[in-house]
Amino acid sequence: MSRIPIKGFLPNTLIDWEGKVAAEIFLSGCNFRCPFCHSGYLVYDRENECIPLESILACIEREKGWIDGVVISGGEPTLCPALEGLCVEFRNRNLGVKLDTNGSNPALIGRLVNLGLLDFVSLDVKAPLDERYSAATGVMEPPVEQVRESVRLLMRSSIDYEFRTTVV
């Protein structure tokens, strides 16, 4: 698997996947520049070293029987070319997989859902899906139609999902 831009890791969290004990990884990179981003220090940091996947897998292995799954967050995880392989890696360890996304890549989200690689998706809706989305995302032409398509895709799917927003 190619180098994965893992910039943060929580060995366990009780708040990021309701009803589950999960590990959480934070991938670098985002196509939005939200002025209220809570993880900008991880998202845009290209200088610091990445956390090796092997060390994360070793930690998760030590927690076997305690951890229900892994939350893949960011930044925007769907920008990572290795995301599908990462989901497979966790699935091969009999772990659930939750994806936190901004919904800008419905094709990849749909692929992961169709392959059975996701158990839960949290989609951050940054603002009403109109001209205000630009101010909330910090980009001139935000992919509003792609976000709408991701919303429709999740609503038609059989996996669990939530739509959430940050109040600023």
SULJO-V334408 format. One record per pair of residues at least 6 apart in sequence whose C-alpha atoms are under 6 Angstrom apart, sorted by the first residue. I is the first residue (numbers start at 1). J is the second residue. Records with the same first field share a line. If there is no record, write none. Layout:
I->J ; J
This chain:
5->27 ; 28 ; 50
6->26 ; 27 ; 50 ; 51
7->26 ; 27 ; 28 ; 42 ; 50
8->25 ; 26
9->24 ; 25
10->23 ; 24
11->23
12->22 ; 23
13->21 ; 22
14->21
20->68
21->67 ; 68
22->67 ; 68 ; 69 ; 70
23->70
24->70 ; 71
25->72
26->73 ; 74
27->74 ; 75 ; 77
28->43 ; 75
29->43 ; 44 ; 75
30->75 ; 76
32->137
33->137 ; 138
34->136 ; 137 ; 138
43->75
68->95
69->95 ; 96 ; 97
70->97
71->97 ; 98 ; 99
72->99
73->100
76->101
87->117
97->118 ; 119
98->119 ; 120 ; 121
99->121
100->121 ; 122
101->123
102->123 ; 124
103->123 ; 147 ; 150
104->146 ; 147
106->150
119->159
120->160 ; 161
121->161
122->161 ; 162 ; 163
123->163
124->163 ; 164 ; 165
125->164 ; 165
126->136 ; 165
127->133
134->140 ; 142
